[in-house]
């Protein structure tokens, strides 16, 4: 029995697509969280909140990418 069922069920291409989907989901969740925290929790301006959201989303995508290569 394999650990990664996506490789067995859909072939190697499906696992790569799932990895990219999870990276985008991770980046989107981090960006949304930091935007809401900055904008409504800390009363930051819209420009500042968007800049922080973009920064944290990029960092989250980079972290998810590096973790997927382990």
Secondary structure, DSSP 8 states (H G I E B T S, - for coil): --S-HHHHHH-HHHHHHHHHHHHHHHHHHHHHHHHHIIIIIS---HHHHHHHHHHHHHHHHHHHHHHHT-
